[in-house]
Amino acid sequence: MAKDAYTLILEAIEGGLYHPGDRLVESELAERFGVSRTPVREALQRLETQAMVTRDGRSLIVASLDHNQLAELYAVRTELEGLAARLAARHATDEEVRVLRSMVEEDRGRVGGDPRELSRANKRFHRLIHLASHNRFLVQQLDLVHRSMALMATTSFAAEGRDGVAIGEHDRIVAALEARDGEAAYQALRMHISKAYETRLRVDAGELKLR
């Protein structure tokens, strides 16, 4: 099934092809993705209503998150991700938990590698926890939150030392899921997101270097 213009542009932003502040020009997007300008125009209007793109004079640019918006986003993400882990401890199938464990073991071999690949692996890990909650409404809300995460120019996995620590945090989350301990899973995932936010703040403040 062919992807529509909205999905193509959104995936390009999420994949880092377009960064916060980059101009999005209808004609260039239409040519890049091999579609006509009308669906591109409609896609940009939709992305604007979702605050994924914003106006800079007469131009449309990829939006960025200021300090307060970042705090708001992480506050919501922390609670929703924690809830997903709590529900996953209760509702995840044994197969889902085993796959999450295998993800952690595979990611150990990626420590020190390409931050973007680590980031993609991290997204897959969190996405499976969302699905393992077996709550479609929660999954929908987390999809919106993670879409907004694409508006951050860098991944916290690019911070020195963050990758190994994050994999250890993933390990504790999965251990709680294996034990079917909802409270431990909730707390482990909340702490994981809190540490990621703290890392991002330290990077923005110039206290941590990026690899």
C-alpha positions as CSV (number, residue, x, y, z in Angstrom):
1,M,0.0,0.0,0.0
2,A,1.5,3.4,-1.0
3,K,2.1,5.9,1.7
4,D,0.2,9.2,1.6
5,A,2.0,12.6,1.6
6,Y,1.3,13.1,5.3
7,T,2.9,9.9,6.3
8,L,5.9,10.5,4.0
9,I,6.6,13.9,5.4
10,L,6.1,12.8,9.0
11,E,8.5,9.9,8.6
12,A,11.0,12.2,7.0
13,I,10.8,14.5,10.1
14,E,11.0,11.5,12.5
15,G,13.9,10.0,10.5
16,G,15.9,13.2,10.7
17,L,15.7,14.0,7.0
18,Y,14.2,17.4,8.1
19,H,15.3,19.0,11.4
20,P,13.7,21.7,13.5
21,G,13.9,25.0,11.7
22,D,14.2,23.5,8.2
23,R,11.9,25.0,5.6
24,L,9.3,22.8,4.0
25,V,8.6,23.8,0.4
26,E,5.6,22.3,-1.4
27,S,7.3,21.9,-4.7
28,E,10.4,20.4,-3.3
29,L,8.4,17.9,-1.1
30,A,6.2,17.0,-4.1
31,E,9.3,16.3,-6.2
32,R,11.1,14.3,-3.5
33,F,8.2,12.0,-2.7
34,G,6.8,11.8,-6.3
35,V,3.4,13.2,-5.5
36,S,1.4,16.2,-6.6
37,R,1.4,19.5,-4.7
38,T,-2.2,19.3,-3.6
39,P,-1.8,16.3,-1.2
40,V,1.5,17.9,0.0
41,R,-0.4,21.1,0.8
42,E,-3.1,19.2,2.6
43,A,-0.5,17.2,4.6
44,L,1.4,20.4,5.6
45,Q,-1.9,21.9,6.8
46,R,-2.6,18.8,8.9
47,L,0.9,18.9,10.3
48,E,0.5,22.6,11.2
49,T,-2.7,21.8,13.2
50,Q,-0.7,19.2,15.1
51,A,2.0,21.7,15.8
52,M,4.6,19.6,13.9
53,V,5.3,22.5,11.5
54,T,4.9,26.2,12.1
55,R,4.9,29.5,10.2
56,D,8.0,31.7,9.8
57,G,6.7,34.6,7.9
58,R,5.2,33.1,4.7
59,S,7.3,29.9,5.0
60,L,6.5,26.7,6.8
61,I,9.3,25.2,8.9
62,V,9.7,22.2,11.1
63,A,8.7,23.2,14.6
64,S,11.0,23.1,17.6
65,L,10.4,22.7,21.3
66,D,11.3,25.5,23.7
67,H,12.4,24.7,27.3
68,N,8.8,24.9,28.7
69,Q,7.4,22.8,25.9
70,L,10.0,20.2,26.5
71,A,9.1,20.0,30.2
72,E,5.4,19.7,29.4
73,L,6.1,16.9,26.9
74,Y,8.3,14.9,29.3
75,A,5.8,15.3,32.1
76,V,3.1,13.7,30.0
77,R,5.4,11.1,28.5
78,T,6.6,10.0,32.0
79,E,3.1,9.3,33.2
80,L,1.8,7.7,30.0
81,E,4.9,5.4,29.6
82,G,4.7,4.4,33.3
83,L,1.0,3.5,32.9
84,A,1.9,1.5,29.8
85,A,4.5,-0.5,31.7
86,R,2.0,-1.1,34.6
87,L,-0.6,-2.4,32.2
88,A,2.0,-4.5,30.3
89,A,3.0,-6.2,33.5
90,R,-0.6,-7.3,33.8
91,H,-1.6,-7.9,30.1
92,A,1.5,-8.7,28.1
93,T,1.7,-12.1,26.6
94,D,4.7,-14.3,27.5
95,E,5.9,-13.9,23.9
96,E,5.9,-10.1,24.1
97,V,7.9,-10.2,27.3
98,R,10.4,-12.6,25.7
99,V,10.8,-10.4,22.7
100,L,11.4,-7.4,25.0
101,R,14.1,-9.4,26.8
102,S,15.8,-10.3,23.5
103,M,15.7,-6.6,22.5
104,V,17.6,-5.7,25.6
105,E,20.2,-8.4,25.0
106,E,20.6,-7.3,21.3
107,D,21.0,-3.7,22.3
108,R,23.8,-4.5,24.7
109,G,25.9,-5.2,21.6
110,R,25.1,-1.8,20.2
111,V,26.5,0.2,23.1
112,G,29.0,2.7,21.9
113,G,27.6,2.5,18.3
114,D,25.7,4.8,16.1
115,P,23.4,7.0,18.3
116,R,20.7,7.0,15.6
117,E,20.6,3.2,15.4
118,L,20.4,3.1,19.2
119,S,17.6,5.6,19.1
120,R,15.7,3.5,16.5
121,A,16.2,0.4,18.7
122,N,14.9,2.4,21.7
123,K,11.8,3.4,19.8
124,R,11.1,-0.2,18.9
125,F,11.5,-1.2,22.6
126,H,9.1,1.4,23.8
127,R,6.6,0.8,21.0
128,L,6.4,-2.9,22.0
129,I,5.7,-1.9,25.6
130,H,2.9,0.4,24.4
131,L,1.4,-2.5,22.4
132,A,1.9,-4.9,25.3
133,S,-0.3,-2.7,27.5
134,H,-3.2,-3.9,25.2
135,N,-5.0,-0.6,25.6
136,R,-5.7,1.0,22.3
137,F,-6.5,4.4,23.7
138,L,-3.2,4.6,25.6
139,V,-1.3,3.5,22.5
140,Q,-3.0,6.3,20.5
141,Q,-2.0,9.0,23.1
142,L,1.6,7.6,23.2
143,D,1.8,7.8,19.4
144,L,1.0,11.5,19.6
145,V,3.6,12.1,22.3
146,H,6.3,10.2,20.4
147,R,5.4,12.1,17.2
148,S,6.3,15.3,19.1
149,M,9.6,13.8,20.2
150,A,10.7,14.0,16.6
151,L,10.9,17.8,17.1
152,M,14.0,17.4,19.2
153,A,17.1,17.9,17.1
154,T,19.2,15.2,18.8
155,T,18.7,11.9,20.6
156,S,19.7,11.6,24.2
157,F,21.5,8.4,23.1
158,A,24.1,10.7,21.6
159,A,25.2,12.0,25.0
160,E,28.4,10.4,26.3
161,G,27.7,7.4,28.5
162,R,23.9,7.5,28.1
163,D,23.6,4.4,25.9
164,G,25.0,1.9,28.4
165,V,23.0,3.4,31.3
166,A,19.8,3.4,29.3
167,I,20.2,-0.3,28.4
168,G,20.6,-1.1,32.1
169,E,17.3,0.8,32.7
170,H,15.6,-1.2,30.0
171,D,16.9,-4.4,31.7
172,R,15.2,-3.4,35.0
173,I,11.9,-2.6,33.2
174,V,11.9,-6.0,31.5
175,A,12.8,-7.7,34.8
176,A,9.7,-6.1,36.4
177,L,7.5,-7.2,33.5
178,E,8.9,-10.8,33.8
179,A,8.0,-10.7,37.4
180,R,4.5,-9.4,36.5
181,D,5.2,-6.6,39.0
182,G,3.1,-3.6,37.8
183,E,4.3,-1.1,40.4
184,A,8.0,-2.0,39.8
185,A,7.5,-1.7,36.0
186,Y,5.7,1.6,36.5
187,Q,8.5,3.0,38.6
188,A,11.3,1.6,36.5
189,L,9.9,3.2,33.3
190,R,9.2,6.5,35.0
191,M,12.7,6.6,36.2
192,H,14.0,5.7,32.7
193,I,12.2,8.7,31.1
194,S,13.2,11.0,34.0
195,K,16.9,10.1,33.4
196,A,16.5,10.7,29.6
197,Y,15.0,14.1,30.3
198,E,17.7,15.0,32.8
199,T,20.3,13.9,30.2
200,R,18.7,16.2,27.6
201,L,18.7,19.1,29.9
202,R,22.4,18.6,30.7
203,V,23.2,18.5,27.0
204,D,21.2,21.7,26.4
205,A,23.1,23.3,29.2
206,G,26.4,22.3,27.8
207,E,27.3,20.1,30.7
208,L,27.3,16.9,28.7
209,K,29.0,16.4,25.3
210,L,27.5,14.6,22.3
211,R,29.2,11.8,20.6
